[in-house]
Amino acid sequence: MASRQSLPARPLPDPCSSLDRIEPLEGIDETAWLDVIQKMEQVYTQLIDDEVKLEQKNAELELQQQFIASVMSSMSDVLLVCDRNGRIEQVNRALCELVGRSEAELIGQPVALWLADAASQERAQWAMQDSAGQGLVIELNLLDRHGQPLSVDASCTPRLGGARRRLGTVWVGRPTGELKRAYHELQAAHAALKSAQQQLLHSEKMASLGQLVAGVAHELNNPISFVLGNTHALQKYCKRLQSYLDALHQRQSEAELADLRQRLRIDHLLSDLPELMAGTLEGAQRTADIVQGLKRFSAMDRQQRVRLDLAEVLERALLWVQKGQAQAPRIDWVRPPQPLPVLGSDGPLQQVLTNLLQNACDAVADQIGARRWVRIEADADALAVRVRVCDGGAGIAPEHLSRIFDPFFTTKPVGQGTGLGLSISYGIVEEHGGHLSARNSADAGAEFELSLPRADAP
């Protein structure tokens, strides 16, 4: 838009100097001349005022033009104004830099010349001919300075004149290539973060599992030893039965068979076999249950939600924690008569409860006498299931209460805690739609409360 130039100052005639050159006319007296001079002075004063106002308007117009030009040049979005025929009338610096052309090279060119494909040209032509009088947002591919297509989200707004007659179109566009690339990078970073979080969760689970290895090994040793003992007995019984069957096949006399039956204690063997087999099966089943529990606990969370009785998960976690303690504290726990139904993943919830119980046992490890206790309470109402784990330890320092669930925050000595257990537990509980909180108990030490939505809640 060309700037408007100031009007040059022109000297105005002096009415007084003109009066000296006027010759008196017949029939006109001095009063008439004075009226003429007064009118001329008024006209001269009005001319001066109009010229001053014109100069002020011109200065204001120049300021407005400078303001608009500065706004257009500072825009990061591209701006293009075209006429009714689609020829460029005005552009901003962002568009010039994008296409690698100067403003003079772009003015007067068709808009379609700078569109990369036929589809963009058709969309632009349709938008410029739209008679609705409302702004449209379409996606176009512009040719950049290297002649490559560049995706742009363009807002197309009609430029209206008098009587709302369409004079052209105003285009404001924002290149979306960088945004799309940044979005894909953000998606990739989010996926990597989720994978790292899952690996971190699994690592912490393995660390918790490592603390329970001694207790689990002892727990496995009993049924395995039982199965091994029964297997050795079965091997002896097999040898006796084989000897007795060989004698039968050799058709020995009744007296010899009776003597052999008594010496091999066949009757005792036959009566002992059912109990021996039942005990072996029980030991094998106990071993299988423990191994299955290990697999559930160590398996990666597949986000599968099933109906669980939280009391069963709690008792399984309690058994493991007790077996892993060299000198287990007194644990007060009475299972409620009614089940505690929740929807969740067995392994992660067991990890949460194991962590809470393990922390409670660690908190009272240095206590003596009556302070070495852990109390577990559980109840449910129509909406939620709650489990509280309290201990007789020293409690949580007030300055640590606000940071207790922060990642890598721990009050344990170096090498005895990663600071991730409670943080990961908090995340698991939130994923299950519940809440995990910590406070100091009125009785003695710390109290952690786990609250989960009830599975059959309305």
C-alpha positions as CSV (number, residue, x, y, z in Angstrom):
1,M,0.0,0.0,0.0
2,A,1.6,3.3,-1.1
3,S,2.1,5.9,1.7
4,R,0.3,9.2,1.3
5,Q,2.7,12.2,0.8
6,S,2.2,15.4,2.7
7,L,0.7,18.3,0.7
8,P,3.3,21.1,-0.1
9,A,2.8,24.3,1.8
10,R,1.6,27.1,-0.6
11,P,1.7,30.8,0.3
12,L,-1.8,32.3,0.6
13,P,-2.6,35.8,-0.7
14,D,-2.6,38.6,1.9
15,P,-5.9,40.4,1.7
16,C,-4.5,43.6,3.0
17,S,-1.8,43.8,0.4
18,S,-4.4,43.2,-2.3
19,L,-6.6,46.0,-0.9
20,D,-3.8,48.6,-1.6
21,R,-3.9,47.7,-5.3
22,I,-7.7,47.9,-5.7
23,E,-8.9,51.2,-7.2
24,P,-12.1,52.6,-5.8
25,L,-15.2,51.9,-7.8
26,E,-18.1,54.2,-8.3
27,G,-21.1,53.4,-6.2
28,I,-19.2,51.3,-3.6
29,D,-18.4,53.0,-0.4
30,E,-15.7,52.1,2.3
31,T,-18.1,49.9,4.4
32,A,-18.6,47.5,1.5
33,W,-14.9,47.2,1.1
34,L,-14.5,46.4,4.8
35,D,-17.0,43.6,4.5
36,V,-15.1,42.1,1.6
37,I,-11.8,42.3,3.5
38,Q,-13.5,40.7,6.6
39,K,-14.8,37.8,4.4
40,M,-11.4,37.4,2.8
41,E,-9.8,37.2,6.2
42,Q,-12.3,34.5,7.3
43,V,-11.6,32.5,4.2
44,Y,-7.9,32.8,4.7
45,T,-8.2,31.7,8.3
46,Q,-10.3,28.7,7.3
47,L,-7.8,27.7,4.6
48,I,-5.0,27.8,7.3
49,D,-7.1,25.6,9.6
50,D,-7.9,23.1,6.8
51,E,-4.3,22.9,5.8
52,V,-3.2,22.2,9.5
53,K,-6.0,19.5,9.8
54,L,-4.9,18.0,6.5
55,E,-1.3,17.8,7.7
56,Q,-2.5,16.1,10.9
57,K,-4.6,13.6,9.1
58,N,-1.7,12.9,6.7
59,A,0.6,12.3,9.7
60,E,-1.9,10.0,11.4
61,L,-2.4,8.1,8.2
62,E,1.4,7.6,7.9
63,L,1.5,6.4,11.5
64,Q,-1.3,3.9,10.8
65,Q,0.5,2.7,7.7
66,Q,3.7,2.2,9.6
67,F,1.8,0.4,12.4
68,I,0.1,-2.0,9.9
69,A,3.4,-2.5,8.1
70,S,5.3,-3.4,11.3
71,V,2.5,-5.8,12.4
72,M,2.6,-7.5,9.0
73,S,6.3,-7.8,9.0
74,S,6.5,-9.2,12.5
75,M,3.9,-11.9,11.9
76,S,5.3,-15.4,11.9
77,D,2.2,-16.6,9.9
78,V,2.2,-16.0,6.2
79,L,-0.2,-13.2,4.9
80,L,-1.4,-12.8,1.4
81,V,-4.1,-10.5,0.0
82,C,-5.5,-11.1,-3.5
83,D,-8.1,-9.5,-5.7
84,R,-11.3,-11.1,-7.1
85,N,-9.3,-12.8,-9.9
86,G,-6.9,-14.4,-7.5
87,R,-3.9,-12.1,-8.2
88,I,-1.7,-11.1,-5.3
89,E,-2.1,-7.5,-4.1
90,Q,-0.2,-7.6,-0.7
91,V,2.1,-10.0,1.1
92,N,4.1,-10.0,4.3
93,R,7.8,-10.7,5.0
94,A,7.0,-14.2,6.3
95,L,5.6,-15.3,2.9
96,C,8.5,-13.7,1.0
97,E,11.0,-15.7,3.2
98,L,9.0,-18.9,2.8
99,V,8.8,-18.8,-1.0
100,G,12.2,-17.1,-1.5
101,R,10.8,-14.2,-3.5
102,S,10.6,-10.5,-2.9
103,E,7.4,-8.5,-2.5
104,A,7.8,-6.9,-6.0
105,E,8.2,-10.4,-7.6
106,L,5.0,-11.6,-5.9
107,I,2.7,-8.6,-6.5
108,G,0.4,-9.2,-9.5
109,Q,1.2,-12.9,-9.7
110,P,-1.7,-15.5,-9.6
111,V,-2.0,-17.3,-6.2
112,A,-2.3,-20.6,-8.1
113,L,1.3,-20.1,-9.3
114,W,2.6,-20.7,-5.8
115,L,0.5,-23.8,-5.0
116,A,2.3,-27.2,-5.3
117,D,-0.4,-29.4,-6.6
118,A,-3.7,-29.4,-8.5
119,A,-5.7,-30.4,-5.4
120,S,-4.5,-27.3,-3.5
121,Q,-5.3,-25.1,-6.5
122,E,-8.8,-26.5,-6.7
123,R,-9.4,-25.9,-2.9
124,A,-8.0,-22.4,-3.1
125,Q,-10.2,-21.5,-6.2
126,W,-13.3,-22.9,-4.4
127,A,-12.5,-20.9,-1.3
128,M,-12.0,-17.6,-3.3
129,Q,-15.4,-18.2,-5.0
130,D,-17.3,-19.0,-1.8
131,S,-20.2,-16.7,-1.5
132,A,-21.1,-17.4,2.1
133,G,-19.0,-14.5,3.3
134,Q,-17.5,-16.5,6.1
135,G,-14.0,-17.5,6.8
136,L,-12.8,-21.0,5.8
137,V,-9.8,-23.1,7.0
138,I,-8.3,-25.4,4.4
139,E,-5.0,-27.2,4.0
140,L,-2.8,-26.1,1.1
141,N,0.6,-27.2,-0.2
142,L,2.8,-24.1,-1.0
143,L,6.0,-24.2,-3.0
144,D,8.9,-23.2,-0.7
145,R,12.1,-21.5,-1.7
146,H,13.5,-24.9,-2.9
147,G,10.4,-25.7,-5.0
148,Q,9.3,-28.4,-2.5
149,P,5.7,-28.7,-1.2
150,L,5.1,-27.3,2.3
151,S,1.9,-28.1,4.1
152,V,0.1,-24.9,5.4
153,D,-3.2,-24.5,7.3
154,A,-4.7,-21.5,5.6
155,S,-7.5,-19.3,6.8
156,C,-9.4,-17.8,3.9
157,T,-11.5,-14.7,4.7
158,P,-13.4,-12.5,2.2
159,R,-12.3,-8.9,1.8
160,L,-15.5,-6.9,1.4
161,G,-16.1,-3.3,0.1
162,G,-19.1,-1.1,0.0
163,A,-22.5,-2.8,0.0
164,R,-20.7,-5.9,1.2
165,R,-19.3,-6.5,-2.3
166,R,-16.5,-9.0,-2.4
167,L,-13.2,-7.3,-3.5
168,G,-10.9,-10.2,-2.9
169,T,-9.6,-12.6,-0.3
170,V,-7.3,-12.4,2.7
171,W,-5.2,-15.6,3.3
172,V,-3.5,-16.2,6.7
173,G,-1.5,-19.5,6.9
174,R,0.7,-21.3,9.3
175,P,3.2,-24.0,8.1
176,T,2.3,-27.2,9.7
177,G,5.3,-29.3,8.7
178,E,7.3,-28.4,11.8
179,L,4.2,-28.9,14.0
180,K,3.5,-32.3,12.5
181,R,7.2,-33.3,12.8
182,A,7.1,-32.1,16.4
183,Y,3.9,-34.0,17.0
184,H,5.4,-37.2,15.7
185,E,8.5,-36.7,17.8
186,L,6.3,-36.1,20.8
187,Q,4.4,-39.3,20.1
188,A,7.7,-41.2,19.8
189,A,9.0,-39.6,23.0
190,H,5.8,-40.5,24.8
191,A,6.0,-44.1,23.6
192,A,9.6,-44.3,24.8
193,L,8.7,-42.8,28.1
194,K,5.9,-45.4,28.6
195,S,8.3,-48.2,27.7
196,A,10.9,-46.8,30.1
197,Q,8.3,-46.5,32.8
198,Q,7.2,-50.1,32.2
199,Q,10.8,-51.2,32.4
200,L,11.3,-49.2,35.6
201,L,8.2,-50.8,37.1
202,H,9.4,-54.2,36.2
203,S,12.9,-53.5,37.6
204,E,11.4,-52.4,40.9
205,K,9.3,-55.5,40.9
206,M,12.4,-57.6,40.4
207,A,14.1,-55.7,43.3
208,S,11.2,-56.4,45.6
209,L,11.2,-60.0,44.4
210,G,14.9,-60.2,45.3
211,Q,14.2,-59.3,48.8
212,L,11.8,-62.2,49.1
213,V,14.0,-64.8,47.6
214,A,15.1,-66.3,50.9
215,G,11.5,-66.7,52.1
216,V,10.3,-68.0,48.8
217,A,13.2,-70.5,48.7
218,H,12.3,-71.8,52.1
219,E,8.6,-71.9,51.1
220,L,9.6,-74.0,48.0
221,N,11.9,-76.2,49.9
222,N,9.2,-77.8,52.1
223,P,6.9,-79.2,49.4
224,I,9.9,-80.1,47.2
225,S,11.5,-82.0,50.0
226,F,8.2,-83.7,50.7
227,V,7.9,-84.7,47.0
228,L,11.5,-86.0,46.9
229,G,11.0,-88.1,50.1
230,N,7.8,-89.6,48.7
231,T,9.5,-90.3,45.4
232,H,12.3,-92.2,47.1
233,A,9.7,-94.2,49.0
234,L,7.8,-95.0,45.8
235,Q,11.1,-96.2,44.2
236,K,11.5,-98.7,47.0
237,Y,7.9,-99.8,46.8
238,C,8.3,-100.3,43.0
239,K,11.3,-102.6,43.6
240,R,9.3,-104.7,46.2
241,L,6.3,-104.9,43.9
242,Q,8.6,-106.0,41.0
243,S,10.1,-108.7,43.1
244,Y,6.7,-110.0,44.2
245,L,5.4,-109.9,40.6
246,D,8.4,-111.9,39.4
247,A,7.6,-114.5,41.9
248,L,4.0,-114.7,40.7
249,H,5.1,-115.1,37.1
250,Q,7.5,-117.9,38.2
251,R,4.5,-119.7,39.6
252,Q,6.1,-120.3,43.0
253,S,4.1,-122.2,45.7
254,E,1.6,-120.6,47.9
255,A,3.8,-120.9,50.9
256,E,6.7,-119.2,49.2
257,L,4.5,-116.4,47.9
258,A,3.1,-115.9,51.4
259,D,6.5,-115.8,52.9
260,L,7.7,-113.3,50.2
261,R,4.6,-111.2,50.7
262,Q,5.3,-110.9,54.4
263,R,9.1,-110.2,54.0
264,L,8.4,-107.5,51.4
265,R,5.5,-106.0,53.5
266,I,3.3,-105.9,50.4
267,D,0.1,-105.3,52.5
268,H,1.7,-102.3,54.2
269,L,2.9,-101.1,50.9
270,L,-0.5,-101.3,49.3
271,S,-2.2,-99.5,52.2
272,D,0.5,-96.7,52.2
273,L,0.4,-96.1,48.5
274,P,-2.8,-93.9,48.4
275,E,-1.6,-91.6,51.1
276,L,1.9,-91.5,49.6
277,M,0.5,-90.5,46.2
278,A,-1.9,-87.9,47.7
279,G,1.0,-86.3,49.7
280,T,3.1,-86.2,46.5
281,L,0.4,-84.5,44.6
282,E,-0.2,-82.0,47.4
283,G,3.5,-81.1,47.5
284,A,3.6,-80.8,43.7
285,Q,0.5,-78.6,43.8
286,R,2.0,-76.4,46.5
287,T,5.1,-76.0,44.4
288,A,3.1,-75.2,41.3
289,D,1.1,-72.6,43.3
290,I,4.2,-70.9,44.5
291,V,5.8,-70.8,41.1
292,Q,2.5,-69.5,39.6
293,G,2.5,-66.8,42.2
294,L,6.1,-65.9,41.3
295,K,5.1,-65.7,37.6
296,R,2.1,-63.5,38.4
297,F,4.2,-61.2,40.5
298,S,7.1,-60.9,38.1
299,A,5.1,-60.7,34.9
300,M,4.8,-57.4,33.0
301,D,1.5,-55.7,33.5
302,R,-0.6,-56.2,30.3
303,Q,-3.3,-53.8,31.5
304,Q,-5.7,-56.7,32.0
305,R,-8.4,-56.1,34.6
306,V,-10.2,-59.0,36.2
307,R,-12.3,-59.3,39.3
308,L,-10.2,-60.1,42.3
309,D,-10.6,-60.5,46.0
310,L,-8.1,-58.1,47.5
311,A,-8.0,-60.1,50.7
312,E,-6.5,-63.0,48.8
313,V,-3.9,-60.8,47.2
314,L,-3.1,-59.3,50.6
315,E,-2.6,-62.7,52.2
316,R,-0.4,-63.9,49.4
317,A,1.8,-60.7,49.8
318,L,1.8,-61.1,53.6
319,L,3.0,-64.7,53.3
320,W,5.9,-63.7,51.1
321,V,6.9,-60.8,53.3
322,Q,6.8,-63.0,56.4
323,K,8.9,-65.7,54.8
324,G,11.5,-63.1,53.8
325,Q,12.0,-61.7,57.4
326,A,14.8,-63.1,59.5
327,Q,12.8,-62.1,62.6
328,A,9.3,-61.2,61.5
329,P,7.4,-58.7,63.7
330,R,4.0,-59.4,65.2
331,I,1.5,-59.0,62.5
332,D,-2.1,-58.4,63.5
333,W,-4.5,-59.3,60.6
334,V,-8.0,-60.7,60.7
335,R,-9.5,-61.4,57.3
336,P,-12.9,-59.8,57.0
337,P,-15.8,-62.2,56.6
338,Q,-16.9,-60.6,53.4
339,P,-14.8,-60.5,50.2
340,L,-13.1,-57.3,49.0
341,P,-14.0,-57.3,45.3
342,V,-11.9,-55.0,43.0
343,L,-11.2,-54.9,39.3
344,G,-7.4,-55.0,38.6
345,S,-4.3,-56.8,37.7
346,D,-3.1,-59.4,40.2
347,G,0.6,-58.9,39.9
348,P,0.8,-55.1,40.2
349,L,-1.7,-55.0,43.1
350,Q,0.4,-57.7,44.9
351,Q,3.4,-55.5,44.3
352,V,1.8,-52.5,45.9
353,L,0.7,-54.5,49.0
354,T,4.1,-56.2,49.2
355,N,5.8,-52.9,49.2
356,L,3.6,-51.4,51.9
357,L,4.0,-54.5,54.1
358,Q,7.8,-54.6,53.5
359,N,8.1,-51.0,54.4
360,A,6.1,-51.5,57.6
361,C,8.4,-54.4,58.6
362,D,11.5,-52.4,57.9
363,A,10.1,-49.5,59.9
364,V,9.9,-51.7,63.1
365,A,13.1,-53.7,62.5
366,D,15.0,-51.5,65.0
367,Q,12.2,-51.4,67.5
368,I,12.2,-53.6,70.6
369,G,9.6,-55.2,72.7
370,A,6.0,-54.1,72.3
371,R,6.8,-51.7,69.4
372,R,7.6,-54.5,66.9
373,W,4.2,-54.8,65.4
374,V,2.4,-54.3,62.1
375,R,-1.4,-54.0,62.0
376,I,-3.5,-54.6,58.8
377,E,-7.1,-53.5,58.6
378,A,-9.4,-53.9,55.6
379,D,-13.0,-53.0,55.0
380,A,-15.4,-52.1,52.2
381,D,-18.5,-50.1,51.6
382,A,-20.8,-49.7,48.6
383,L,-18.3,-47.7,46.6
384,A,-14.7,-48.5,47.7
385,V,-12.4,-51.1,49.2
386,R,-9.8,-49.9,51.7
387,V,-6.7,-51.5,53.2
388,R,-4.7,-49.8,56.0
389,V,-1.2,-50.8,57.0
390,C,0.0,-49.4,60.3
391,D,3.3,-50.0,62.1
392,G,4.8,-49.3,65.5
393,G,7.9,-47.5,64.2
394,A,9.1,-43.9,64.5
395,G,6.7,-42.6,61.9
396,I,7.3,-40.2,59.0
397,A,9.1,-36.9,59.7
398,P,6.8,-33.9,58.9
399,E,9.1,-32.5,56.3
400,H,9.1,-35.9,54.5
401,L,5.3,-36.3,54.3
402,S,4.9,-34.2,51.2
403,R,7.7,-36.0,49.4
404,I,7.0,-39.6,50.4
405,F,5.7,-40.6,47.0
406,D,8.3,-38.7,45.0
407,P,10.5,-40.8,42.7
408,F,14.0,-41.7,44.1
409,F,13.1,-40.2,47.5
410,T,14.1,-42.6,50.4
411,T,15.0,-42.3,54.0
412,K,16.8,-45.7,54.0
413,P,20.6,-45.8,54.0
414,V,22.4,-45.9,50.7
415,G,22.2,-49.4,49.1
416,Q,19.1,-50.4,51.0
417,G,16.4,-48.6,49.0
418,T,15.9,-47.2,45.5
419,G,13.3,-44.7,46.4
420,L,11.0,-46.0,43.7
421,G,8.8,-48.5,45.6
422,L,6.2,-46.0,46.9
423,S,6.3,-43.9,43.7
424,I,5.6,-46.8,41.5
425,S,3.0,-48.1,43.9
426,Y,1.3,-44.7,43.8
427,G,1.2,-44.9,39.9
428,I,-0.2,-48.4,39.9
429,V,-3.0,-47.4,42.3
430,E,-3.9,-44.4,40.2
431,E,-4.0,-46.5,37.1
432,H,-6.6,-48.7,38.9
433,G,-8.7,-45.6,39.7
434,G,-7.8,-45.6,43.4
435,H,-5.8,-43.5,45.8
436,L,-2.8,-44.2,48.1
437,S,-2.1,-41.9,51.0
438,A,0.3,-41.7,53.9
439,R,0.0,-40.1,57.4
440,N,1.3,-40.6,60.9
441,S,-0.9,-42.9,63.0
442,A,-2.3,-41.7,66.3
443,D,-1.1,-44.9,67.9
444,A,2.6,-44.8,67.0
445,G,4.2,-44.9,63.5
446,A,3.2,-44.5,59.9
447,E,-0.2,-45.4,58.4
448,F,-0.7,-46.0,54.7
449,E,-4.2,-46.3,53.3
450,L,-5.0,-48.0,49.9
451,S,-8.4,-47.2,48.5
452,L,-9.7,-48.9,45.3
453,P,-13.1,-48.7,43.6
454,R,-15.3,-51.7,44.5
455,A,-15.8,-54.0,41.5
456,D,-19.6,-54.2,41.9
457,A,-20.1,-50.5,42.8
458,P,-23.0,-48.8,41.2
